[in-house]
Amino acid sequence: MPRRRTLDPLTELLAAVLLVVLVLVVNRWEFSLGVLALVVLPAVLLSGKPRQIGVALAVVAGPLLISSLLLHGLFFPEGVSVLATLGPARVTWEGLTFATMMGLRMAVFTGVLLTAAMTLDIPQLLAAMTHRGWDRKLVFVIGSALGLIPHVALRAGQITRAQQSRGLVVGRSPLSRLRALLAVTTPLVIGLLTDASERTSMLEARGFSSSGARTSYLTDTDTTGQRATRWVMTGVVLVFSVVWLVVT
Amino acid sequence: MSSPLTLAPGPATQRPRRVLLALGGTLILATYLFLVVLQPAEIAGGVGSTASLVSLFGFLGGGALLVAGILPTLSTSSLVVMPLGIALNIAIGQIAGSLGMQIYLDAIGTVLVAVLAGPAAGAATGALSNAVWGLFNPFALPFAAGAALIGLLAGLAAKYGAFRRVYLAPVAGLVIGAIGGIVAAPVAVFMFGAAGTVGTNAIIAAFRSMGDVLLVAATKQGLLSDSLDKIVVFVLVALIVYALPQRAVRQFPFARNHRVLGARSAAVAPGPTPSGPVTATPPRGDAAPDA
């Protein structure tokens, strides 16, 4: 069951970004681990879709963590204390430490931002951007792109199947793959551009390029309290960062 | 007197906000110079916090300033094609994965928009593409400035004729890919310790085993894989735009006015070949893309 939304999407996003900043500023593995265990984990579990977010986290961060461990664990020329030598590769203590530190940072970075993004209601976010008076062209491009992605993926799938039924076979050679990609992308782009040119005239007819004020059909979830909280949060993190970076 | 039902006439496009553009460009350049010239010493051993903060906010903030400066100047036809470019970047990246390709192909939409709508639209598409992608994959976020640079350079290359002949496109791709690789390397190193796919990391590992510093190894890897990736992307985009119906290309003032596709995009009066059956036959025999 999705949790009941009480906060403005911008407040949540800002909180996530500031948390990432804190993790980068403090730069201690204890703090990173603490954020991961005490903030990200409960947030994922309480989000209402822990499995979805868990899978997304594993798919996005998993390969990076593994390849980082292989890269720095095996090849770290700066490393002094060699634990094992495997041909050209040397397992060093420094390399493993570096890989762990970087891995922890990547895990927190993905964990915080992806959890915030996946619990976000996209229409709410776009409405919030409109209410805050963001450039409406920006709101249009972002909203329209988010809406187009599933459409493009679906259409690409359909075109791929149509071309396969007409005899498209993807071979092993790069040239064959390039030809397959071209056979799919060309009709895809032509179709999308045709749609776009129709959309241009429709938008123009509805006064898209005029500079008047816009009406949003969604209620504003922002409050004076949240606005104040956002400023305070930003100020506190900024001051803390400066102090921390100067002191340490 | 205008009816109350119509919107007040306003300026369709505003002047570019040069201050924002200059600030954004300066911020990106300063960030890059800070990372590469000063090369925070901490990267040799530990994981630097200043370097990662600077690379995240310098490149992300610079990209945001560029977008803020560019967006008000864009026409509706450019704005409408930008989401398409963003969606293509993300969706084709996935197709490339499912076909088992070894390169990313995540800039096709950016280059396509740059060729049709110009360098400004290309740069904004690149930056926004990574911002939108960040909602699904936060690792894309810090590379926004690099993607904007690819869009900007691709648009400039198109303006000066790189897409008028099919054999010029890979040359432009090679050069722009190399620049993109050099710019992206410090971000990858200082934010994520140069972690990437197993394929790209194998290249970095090879350079590391020869004793290179991580930044140097990642830059060499960027030069190799990004050039290859952009050569393929530029050739693909050239072949796609050659196959587009002329009507679709001519709706973009940039492609029309700068004769981006040579004779294909020239502003000819509707003559003997009206918008009839849309085929990819070029008007003259020059630079015909081989099927």
Interface residues (C-beta under 8 A of the other chain):
Chain A: V21 L24 V25 V26 N27 A56 V60 P63 L64 L65 I66 S67 S68 L70 L71 H72 L74 F75 F76 P77 E78 P88 A89 E94 F98 A99 M101 M102 R105 M106 F109 T110 L113 L114 A117 L120 D135 K137 L138 F140 V141 I142 S144 A145 L146 G147 L148 I149 H151 V152 A153 A156 T160 V170 R177 L178 A180 L181 L182 V184 T185 T186 L188 V189 I190 L192 L193 T194 A196 S197 R199 T200 L203 E204 G207 F208 S209 S210 S211 G212 S241 L245
Chain B: T6 L7 A8 P9 G10 P11 A12 T13 A44 G45 G46 V47 G48 S49 T50 S52 L53 L56 V67 A68 L71 P72 L74 S75 T76 S77 L79 V80 V81 M82 P83 L84 I86 A87 L88 I90 A91 I92 Q94 I95 A96 L99 G100 M101 L105 I108 L112 A124 L128 S129 A131 V132 G134 L135 F136 N137 P138 F139 L141 M191 F192 G193 A194 A195 G196 T197 V198 N201 I204 A205 R208 S209 G211 D212 V232 V235 L236 L239 I240 A243 L244 P245 A248 Q251 V278
